[in-house]
Amino acid sequence: MARLPRKQSDRNVGGRGGISRRTLLVGGGAATGLMVAWGAWPRSYKPNLNAGPTETIVNAFLKIDRSGQVIVIVPQTEMGQGVTTVLPQILADELGADWRTVAVQAAPVSPLYANSLLAREWLASDWTRLLGSAGDWAIGQYATRSALMLTGGGTSIPMFHDAYRDAGAAARVLLCKAAAARWGVPWESCDIQDGIISDGGERRMKIGDVASDSVNFDLPDILPLRQGQDGRLSGQDLPRLDTPSKIDGSHNFAADIRLPDMVYASIRQGPIGDAVLAGLDERSAGGVTGFLKLVKQERWVAAVASNWWAANKALDLADPVFTLRGRPVSSDGIGEALETAFSGAAGRRLYSQGDLAPIFEGATILASEYQVDAGLHLALEPMCATARVSDEGAEIWMATQAPGLARSAIASALDLPDSAVTLYPLHAGGSFGRRMDWDAGVQAALIARDMGRPVQLQWSRLEDVIQDRPSAPVHARMAARLGRNGAIEGWLAKVATPCAMTQTWARIADGKLPHEAAEGAANKATRLAVAGMAPPYSIPNWAVDHYPADVGLPVGFTRGNVHLPSAFVTESFLDELAHLAKMEAMSFRIQMLGGNPRLAHCLSTAAAMGGWQGGIAGSGQGIATHMMGGAYAAILVEAAMSGDRLTVNRIVAAVDAGDQVNPDIARQQIESGLVYGLAYAMGASVPYERGLPTRAILGRMNLPRLADIGEVTVELIRSTADPTGVSDLAAPLVAPAVANALYTWTGQRLRSLPLLGTT
């Protein structure tokens, strides 16, 4: 990654310093200070969309063509989760559009598309929590006024559901007013069904016929939402809008971009850590047919050629050498750092209820330790970006989960204003959080500037694994006391782990190098690192302590984030406690879920559908529950060992995620999360030695194959609650359920992930 000039912090959305104690308290009282500091900022924003000669911009989320095509603007990155179908479905439902006429267009960078929900989760601190609603307001304003566009954490639907519903309702009112004016009837008598406006009688008109007139009318103070269920699109299993182009190959991902005079680049960035380029064999690289040039920066070297294979071959022959400053990352070093963190002074109690001291004093305590290795992203599409740079500005084609931050980073690296950089956001071929970082975009832009022609940079799979920012490794010490009735009276989780979210923010918002971000977070205990460790059960006395650590391995945003290791630790330990209490594992959980009926319903449903046998020896059955982001889920798995190979014969999941807009896409995401969680349990981790992973070939990572996965059943529990995101929900459940199942199969308690080791 190129080091950004220091003025980057003045140009982009800023780092955690933007929501600091000083900012919040400036000018006297907190609320007063915020009003004074931001009083001069704009309070409303206009859409910055481009429109063709036959298109009308109705609002920030919608354009309508004269032909009647409904063009929905989507600011969220499509990574396979179906967001470019679900968000348009919300708008089209409220508008009354014909689904066959709906198209999607990516949104430009704008405050109108800021994801304040994820910003609040990410940037909340002791100071903002102390201020309550004023602190939430501060972060929301910061996100909006900084155009903090983010995709991740399953926040797309909760964040934008109401905005798309209101956008559709507003368009319907304006179109009805325009049609009513032509017909000379009250607009309240008009409605839209399947893209046709009617007044309840014989008058009918296509929405495209009055689209241009509609923007001249005013909206009522209160938007009337559609009533009734006739003709509604919400709740239907509508076909995905991105499927046809992905099937016929016309869908453009980053590696599909082709520009006139374009060349191709591959890159080497050295071992993990503070590595700088020390030398290379330029003469050998020149012997490759099609090779054009080596582009060198302080921390990387790229080969440019007429095709990518030639570029990558030239890099192999150039054999770049890097100098690594500091201790090389290794699996042993990671383990030592986590162990040492428990005796450090930075540990802090972040969640608590009741008083554990009198509960644990003089009592018999069950204690267990769990370890979780860092989990790689391993997206189907390695990092890739295409860039064209001229004296006037730059154009970048890339998939990014943070387009505003990516654009600012590229502009700073090129010493250009943000306005001179045009970023074309593309769909990602998978991501799982990896596209939150913008490394490839900056590198492509610098290479293109050096070459004076368009360049497509594609990382190799080896480079993608070496430079991955995996999920954080975890070492957890669990302790609990059981009462005479088998209920848990006290629960303590001590968790040593680096904070992936803090590191990611430091990289993408503050421009920190990966090793700098890791060092900066090394002594900062944060709720972001242990968010999923708070038990969802009715336990009167419990606490969660975080012990931050610098393990030498930069970590990052992933699917499920810290909930992946947290659910494994929590649900596995619960099974241990149930065994000690001599209680059946499901009943043990149910007795503590009286205050959480939605989670209890999920658990009883999954157990009933899966034919739960009580966790008897030899059954190969395991259960697990989890909740996050207002969604609840439980699964039952049937697993077995065949030699040294793990097979999962059956997975039954029951999920309460509110009233889903497109149930089929929700099921798709839950199923994909289950498979992702299984990969996390079986492989997706590698040992590290001397600053490098010891293997990088997918076939050697013990990832699940189709033969390893049996029947998968997903039951969406009917709910009238607001819909939630489900892309992250299911993944954390699989590892503990499989571990609990294998205990009944083998009698051995597995307390490490991956379950079968990484050697």
Secondary structure in CASP SS format (residue, H / E / C, confidence):
PFRMAT SS
TARGET T0000
AUTHOR 0000-0000-0000
METHOD secondary structure of the structure
MODEL  1
M C 1.00
A C 1.00
R C 1.00
L C 1.00
P C 1.00
R C 1.00
K C 1.00
Q H 1.00
S H 1.00
D H 1.00
R H 1.00
N C 1.00
V C 1.00
G C 1.00
G C 1.00
R H 1.00
G H 1.00
G H 1.00
I H 1.00
S C 1.00
R H 1.00
R H 1.00
T H 1.00
L H 1.00
L H 1.00
V C 1.00
G C 1.00
G C 1.00
G C 1.00
A H 1.00
A H 1.00
T H 1.00
G H 1.00
L H 1.00
M H 1.00
V H 1.00
A H 1.00
W H 1.00
G C 1.00
A C 1.00
W C 1.00
P C 1.00
R C 1.00
S C 1.00
Y C 1.00
K C 1.00
P C 1.00
N C 1.00
L C 1.00
N C 1.00
A C 1.00
G C 1.00
P C 1.00
T C 1.00
E E 1.00
T E 1.00
I E 1.00
V E 1.00
N E 1.00
A C 1.00
F C 1.00
L E 1.00
K E 1.00
I E 1.00
D E 1.00
R C 1.00
S C 1.00
G C 1.00
Q C 1.00
V E 1.00
I E 1.00
V E 1.00
I E 1.00
V E 1.00
P C 1.00
Q C 1.00
T C 1.00
E C 1.00
M C 1.00
G C 1.00
Q C 1.00
G C 1.00
V H 1.00
T H 1.00
T H 1.00
V H 1.00
L H 1.00
P H 1.00
Q H 1.00
I H 1.00
L H 1.00
A H 1.00
D H 1.00
E H 1.00
L H 1.00
G C 1.00
A C 1.00
D C 1.00
W H 1.00
R H 1.00
T H 1.00
V E 1.00
A E 1.00
V E 1.00
Q E 1.00
A E 1.00
A C 1.00
P C 1.00
V C 1.00
S C 1.00
P H 1.00
L H 1.00
Y H 1.00
A C 1.00
N C 1.00
S H 1.00
L H 1.00
L H 1.00
A H 1.00
R H 1.00
E H 1.00
W H 1.00
L H 1.00
A C 1.00
S C 1.00
D H 1.00
W H 1.00
T H 1.00
R H 1.00
L H 1.00
L C 1.00
G C 1.00
S H 1.00
A H 1.00
G H 1.00
D H 1.00
W H 1.00
A H 1.00
I H 1.00
G H 1.00
Q H 1.00
Y H 1.00
A H 1.00
T H 1.00
R H 1.00
S C 1.00
A C 1.00
L C 1.00
M C 1.00
L C 1.00
T C 1.00
G C 1.00
G C 1.00
G C 1.00
T C 1.00
S H 1.00
I H 1.00
P H 1.00
M H 1.00
F H 1.00
H H 1.00
D H 1.00
A H 1.00
Y H 1.00
R H 1.00
D H 1.00
A H 1.00
G H 1.00
A H 1.00
A H 1.00
A H 1.00
R H 1.00
V H 1.00
L H 1.00
L H 1.00
C H 1.00
K H 1.00
A H 1.00
A H 1.00
A H 1.00
A H 1.00
R H 1.00
W H 1.00
G C 1.00
V C 1.00
P C 1.00
W H 1.00
E H 1.00
S H 1.00
C C 1.00
D E 1.00
I E 1.00
Q E 1.00
D C 1.00
G C 1.00
I E 1.00
I E 1.00
S E 1.00
D C 1.00
G C 1.00
G C 1.00
E C 1.00
R C 1.00
R E 1.00
M E 1.00
K E 1.00
I H 1.00
G H 1.00
D H 1.00
V C 1.00
A H 1.00
S H 1.00
D H 1.00
S H 1.00
V C 1.00
N C 1.00
F C 1.00
D C 1.00
L C 1.00
P C 1.00
D C 1.00
I C 1.00
L C 1.00
P C 1.00
L C 1.00
R C 1.00
Q C 1.00
G C 1.00
Q C 1.00
D C 1.00
G C 1.00
R C 1.00
L C 1.00
S C 1.00
G C 1.00
Q C 1.00
D C 1.00
L C 1.00
P C 1.00
R C 1.00
L C 1.00
D C 1.00
T H 1.00
P H 1.00
S H 1.00
K H 1.00
I H 1.00
D H 1.00
G C 1.00
S C 1.00
H C 1.00
N C 1.00
F C 1.00
A H 1.00
A H 1.00
D H 1.00
I C 1.00
R C 1.00
L C 1.00
P C 1.00
D C 1.00
M C 1.00
V E 1.00
Y E 1.00
A E 1.00
S E 1.00
I E 1.00
R E 1.00
Q C 1.00
G C 1.00
P C 1.00
I C 1.00
G C 1.00
D E 1.00
A E 1.00
V E 1.00
L E 1.00
A E 1.00
G E 1.00
L C 1.00
D C 1.00
E H 1.00
R H 1.00
S H 1.00
A H 1.00
G C 1.00
G C 1.00
V C 1.00
T C 1.00
G C 1.00
F E 1.00
L E 1.00
K E 1.00
L E 1.00
V E 1.00
K E 1.00
Q C 1.00
E C 1.00
R C 1.00
W C 1.00
V E 1.00
A E 1.00
A E 1.00
V E 1.00
A E 1.00
S C 1.00
N C 1.00
W H 1.00
W H 1.00
A H 1.00
A H 1.00
N H 1.00
K H 1.00
A H 1.00
L H 1.00
D H 1.00
L H 1.00
A H 1.00
D C 1.00
P C 1.00
V E 1.00
F E 1.00
T E 1.00
L E 1.00
R E 1.00
G C 1.00
R C 1.00
P C 1.00
V C 1.00
S C 1.00
S H 1.00
D H 1.00
G H 1.00
I H 1.00
G H 1.00
E H 1.00
A H 1.00
L H 1.00
E H 1.00
T H 1.00
A H 1.00
F C 1.00
S C 1.00
G C 1.00
A C 1.00
A C 1.00
G C 1.00
R E 1.00
R E 1.00
L E 1.00
Y E 1.00
S E 1.00
Q E 1.00
G C 1.00
D C 1.00
L H 1.00
A H 1.00
P H 1.00
I H 1.00
F H 1.00
E C 1.00
G C 1.00
A C 1.00
T C 1.00
I C 1.00
L E 1.00
A E 1.00
S E 1.00
E E 1.00
Y E 1.00
Q E 1.00
V E 1.00
D C 1.00
A C 1.00
G C 1.00
L C 1.00
H C 1.00
L C 1.00
A C 1.00
L C 1.00
E C 1.00
P C 1.00
M C 1.00
C E 1.00
A E 1.00
T E 1.00
A E 1.00
R E 1.00
V E 1.00
S C 1.00
D C 1.00
E C 1.00
G C 1.00
A E 1.00
E E 1.00
I E 1.00
W E 1.00
M E 1.00
A C 1.00
T C 1.00
Q C 1.00
A C 1.00
P H 1.00
G H 1.00
L H 1.00
A H 1.00
R H 1.00
S H 1.00
A H 1.00
I H 1.00
A H 1.00
S H 1.00
A H 1.00
L C 1.00
D C 1.00
L C 1.00
P C 1.00
D H 1.00
S H 1.00
A H 1.00
V E 1.00
T E 1.00
L E 1.00
Y E 1.00
P E 1.00
L C 1.00
H C 1.00
A C 1.00
G C 1.00
G C 1.00
S C 1.00
F C 1.00
G C 1.00
R H 1.00
R H 1.00
M H 1.00
D C 1.00
W C 1.00
D H 1.00
A H 1.00
G H 1.00
V H 1.00
Q H 1.00
A H 1.00
A H 1.00
L H 1.00
I H 1.00
A H 1.00
R H 1.00
D H 1.00
M H 1.00
G C 1.00
R C 1.00
P C 1.00
V E 1.00
Q E 1.00
L E 1.00
Q E 1.00
W C 1.00
S C 1.00
R H 1.00
L H 1.00
E H 1.00
D H 1.00
V H 1.00
I H 1.00
Q C 1.00
D C 1.00
R C 1.00
P C 1.00
S C 1.00
A C 1.00
P C 1.00
V E 1.00
H E 1.00
A E 1.00
R E 1.00
M E 1.00
A E 1.00
A E 1.00
R E 1.00
L E 1.00
G C 1.00
R C 1.00
N C 1.00
G C 1.00
A C 1.00
I E 1.00
E E 1.00
G E 1.00
W E 1.00
L E 1.00
A E 1.00
K E 1.00
V E 1.00
A E 1.00
T C 1.00
P C 1.00
C C 1.00
A H 1.00
M H 1.00
T H 1.00
Q H 1.00
T H 1.00
W H 1.00
A H 1.00
R H 1.00
I H 1.00
A C 1.00
D C 1.00
G C 1.00
K C 1.00
L C 1.00
P H 1.00
H H 1.00
E H 1.00
A H 1.00
A H 1.00
E H 1.00
G H 1.00
A C 1.00
A C 1.00
N C 1.00
K C 1.00
A C 1.00
T C 1.00
R H 1.00
L H 1.00
A H 1.00
V C 1.00
A H 1.00
G H 1.00
M H 1.00
A C 1.00
P C 1.00
P C 1.00
Y C 1.00
S C 1.00
I C 1.00
P C 1.00
N E 1.00
W E 1.00
A E 1.00
V E 1.00
D E 1.00
H E 1.00
Y E 1.00
P C 1.00
A C 1.00
D C 1.00
V C 1.00
G C 1.00
L C 1.00
P C 1.00
V C 1.00
G C 1.00
F C 1.00
T C 1.00
R C 1.00
G C 1.00
N C 1.00
V C 1.00
H H 1.00
L H 1.00
P H 1.00
S H 1.00
A H 1.00
F H 1.00
V H 1.00
T H 1.00
E H 1.00
S H 1.00
F H 1.00
L H 1.00
D H 1.00
E H 1.00
L H 1.00
A H 1.00
H H 1.00
L H 1.00
A C 1.00
K C 1.00
M C 1.00
E C 1.00
A H 1.00
M H 1.00
S H 1.00
F H 1.00
R H 1.00
I H 1.00
Q C 1.00
M C 1.00
L C 1.00
G C 1.00
G C 1.00
N C 1.00
P H 1.00
R H 1.00
L H 1.00
A H 1.00
H H 1.00
C H 1.00
L H 1.00
S H 1.00
T H 1.00
A H 1.00
A H 1.00
A H 1.00
M H 1.00
G H 1.00
G C 1.00
W C 1.00
Q C 1.00
G C 1.00
G C 1.00
I C 1.00
A C 1.00
G C 1.00
S C 1.00
G C 1.00
Q E 1.00
G E 1.00
I E 1.00
A E 1.00
T E 1.00
H E 1.00
M E 1.00
M E 1.00
G C 1.00
G C 1.00
A E 1.00
Y E 1.00
A E 1.00
A E 1.00
I E 1.00
L E 1.00
V E 1.00
E E 1.00
A E 1.00
A E 1.00
M E 1.00
S E 1.00
G C 1.00
D C 1.00
R E 1.00
L E 1.00
T E 1.00
V E 1.00
N E 1.00
R E 1.00
I E 1.00
V E 1.00
A E 1.00
A E 1.00
V E 1.00
D E 1.00
A C 1.00
G C 1.00
D C 1.00
Q C 1.00
V C 1.00
N C 1.00
P H 1.00
D H 1.00
I H 1.00
A H 1.00
R H 1.00
Q H 1.00
Q H 1.00
I H 1.00
E H 1.00
S H 1.00
G H 1.00
L H 1.00
V H 1.00
Y H 1.00
G H 1.00
L H 1.00
A H 1.00
Y H 1.00
A H 1.00
M H 1.00
G C 1.00
A C 1.00
S C 1.00
V C 1.00
P C 1.00
Y E 1.00
E E 1.00
R C 1.00
G C 1.00
L E 1.00
P E 1.00
T C 1.00
R C 1.00
A C 1.00
I C 1.00
L H 1.00
G H 1.00
R H 1.00
M C 1.00
N C 1.00
L C 1.00
P C 1.00
R C 1.00
L H 1.00
A H 1.00
D H 1.00
I E 1.00
G E 1.00
E E 1.00
V E 1.00
T E 1.00
V E 1.00
E E 1.00
L E 1.00
I C 1.00
R C 1.00
S C 1.00
T C 1.00
A C 1.00
D C 1.00
P C 1.00
T C 1.00
G C 1.00
V C 1.00
S C 1.00
D C 1.00
L C 1.00
A C 1.00
A H 1.00
P H 1.00
L H 1.00
V H 1.00
A H 1.00
P H 1.00
A H 1.00
V H 1.00
A H 1.00
N H 1.00
A H 1.00
L H 1.00
Y H 1.00
T H 1.00
W H 1.00
T H 1.00
G C 1.00
Q C 1.00
R C 1.00
L C 1.00
R C 1.00
S E 1.00
L E 1.00
P C 1.00
L C 1.00
L C 1.00
G C 1.00
T C 1.00
T C 1.00
END
